[in-house]
């Protein structure tokens, strides 16, 4: 049997390709597979690159961090296992230029390193700012330092000059250009000063109350990678058994969270755009396959007359669609592989090293998506061709296509939805996108059916021009086609409008976290008696808007009368939080960049406190709990009456806990200010000279880096947007041309009855504009709802679309439907009447 079916399927496929019957199907499948596989290839390379480079980002294969000198047991264990070791000591301090060279001061991040640092990755240095760098050989020699170029500019020093650090005078020897294990955190914003660990004692900077981070990096010798797993297991067990406080193991996820968060967010954006392209392709495949089947009804009837069995017809079309699916999917995978290189170029810099080659899984997944698209949405209507009765050759009304069975449609839809949710790499994102589209399609179909019924009842009562009456009758006469067109057009427009909203609202909200005028200076340790003068200096320098809050140091000592201690918590972050002092503050009004998540903020309420919702969740706290803080030996009690949502990436002053009071004079406090530095040369140095006790942190470089990353992600999303735009156009074209043959017959009859081309052109234009406007309005409404859900639950942004979005959607829908209709139906009015009527009569 197969020896007869396969040649038939091959001839059939070649014939349909030459006739252009399969063009739309191939394009739709190829676009979906290309979009998904492009993101898949990129995500696969990114994941493999991060796993490979994790050791470089940490400076070793494993890292033991502590706030006291690393316990000797960890060092001895590493020695016994034959692991390589390197030590670092990091803390903030003030560096100074010699008085003869201006005496300027600058907050710096000091890092003392041992021989062998770094164990993984390469530190790169240059002989002077702006000169070519090279991998560092060893570490700074005793009596010298390597520094960031920003420090030289701030202190007006050069390589070869002396830098004063505590009690030591050290010679500047090199400029650091790349420090692989720099990490994140508040002090990562400050310029780096790197010195040999043997010079640390001479600086006398580490005192009993100093905040210092000690790190022991270990790495396995070649061929002994298993030793690292053994060491980590022993280290974690030793920390738990000995009850060591302030000692933790660091990995890529907790040691470099800013890298993981940025890349995860970029991947979510790209996945969303790819999902929309795939959803649109599914609609296009369904419409195009039904149109394909309707054009082959007469051919199959003739095959039945010639004696071809139903099974042979079914198998031949199934094999034809298999060939088409494999070809379109292979083309899509090839295009996706080429496109993912563009993502790598657009997002260059997020991972500094060369990414490894992608695996085979994205290609396999792309092939699976393509075949699922055709089998789930394209094959069901085509298989009905095997059931066309032979009598159709003389009775054209027999054997028309029926709606696909609910079982077949449900199986295809569920399979495709499962693939999309898996492809999203984020269950919430996938469920919102797929579920939102499924609900929208049902809503669009219902709204289209209601609109057709309203037209059918009201058109006869309207006194309208003849061309408009004919257009409304055309729509009302084909309710099934009208519902199909409105639904398909609305789905295509939904994706396009949704992406526009994401581009304008979500990405705009993301940019608002670091707007061009975001604060780039954080000043702490401002004494109360200095506050009026400091504020006056900012005003005189032209700084108009700045954050200004009191800062109080306090330790949480009890919750609801029960003492608080780290041993009561199992999560490491919770242990660290209760083991240190909190930065508390107070204000009568809630900060404008915070959002109330629960409870009520009551201005000037005594014995009340507001917590950030994240820390409340981490510590297991809720509204109504009574907290006691030890503030400079004074117990302060307050009840939790509100929870705030805080965006810690907003570059604004934020606090875990705030009292809703304007004055708390009984508590010792300092002030913190955040502002954008005025464009005045020497402003920072002048401020530090007048207020030598303050700590001024310049975060301008970090803001520039965040904005650069955002620009890269946005360019990548907009590039992939082209796939979704193309898929949307395919859906529009398929929806409009699905009724081409019916229109040809109807227009031929009207032309035979005396209707002119101008009248029929107006009828066609009015029908397309009306259907497009309705679809655009429905799509805009659904896009607002789906966009809001994605903004709140997937991307955690605020989404506030303009009230003009529905009107813009109507206009865009009408324009796109008319354009697609003009292109797809331009030959309908040109074809001779006799030719159309003769074809209809066959």
Secondary structure as UniProt FT lines:
FT   HELIX           2..19
FT   TURN            20..22
FT   HELIX           23..58
FT   STRAND          62..66
FT   HELIX           72..80
FT   TURN            81..82
FT   STRAND          84..97
FT   HELIX           99..101
FT   STRAND          105..113
FT   TURN            115..116
FT   STRAND          124..126
FT   TURN            129..130
FT   STRAND          133..135
FT   TURN            142..143
FT   STRAND          144..148
FT   HELIX           149..155
FT   TURN            159..160
FT   STRAND          162..165
FT   TURN            166..167
FT   STRAND          168..178
FT   TURN            180..181
FT   HELIX           186..189
FT   STRAND          191..196
FT   HELIX           197..199
FT   HELIX           200..203
FT   TURN            208..209
FT   STRAND          213..219
FT   TURN            222..223
FT   HELIX           226..242
FT   STRAND          247..250
FT   HELIX           252..255
FT   HELIX           257..295
FT   HELIX           297..305
FT   TURN            306..307
FT   HELIX           310..346
FT   TURN            347..349
FT   HELIX           361..373
FT   HELIX           374..378
FT   HELIX           379..383
FT   HELIX           384..387
FT   HELIX           390..393
FT   TURN            396..399
FT   HELIX           406..424
FT   HELIX           427..458
FT   HELIX           459..461
FT   HELIX           466..477
FT   HELIX           479..501
FT   HELIX           502..506
FT   HELIX           507..513
FT   TURN            516..517
FT   STRAND          521..527
FT   HELIX           528..530
FT   HELIX           531..540
FT   TURN            541..542
FT   STRAND          547..559
FT   TURN            560..561
FT   STRAND          562..563
FT   HELIX           566..568
FT   HELIX           572..578
FT   STRAND          582..586
FT   TURN            592..593
FT   STRAND          594..599
FT   TURN            603..604
FT   TURN            606..607
FT   STRAND          608..612
FT   HELIX           613..619
FT   TURN            623..624
FT   STRAND          626..631
FT   TURN            632..633
FT   STRAND          634..646
FT   TURN            648..649
FT   STRAND          657..659
FT   TURN            665..666
FT   STRAND          670..675
FT   TURN            681..682
FT   HELIX           683..690
FT   TURN            692..693
FT   STRAND          695..698
FT   HELIX           700..737
FT   TURN            738..739
FT   HELIX           740..752
FT   TURN            753..754
FT   HELIX           757..789
FT   HELIX           790..794
FT   TURN            803..804
FT   HELIX           805..825
FT   TURN            826..830
FT   HELIX           833..841
//
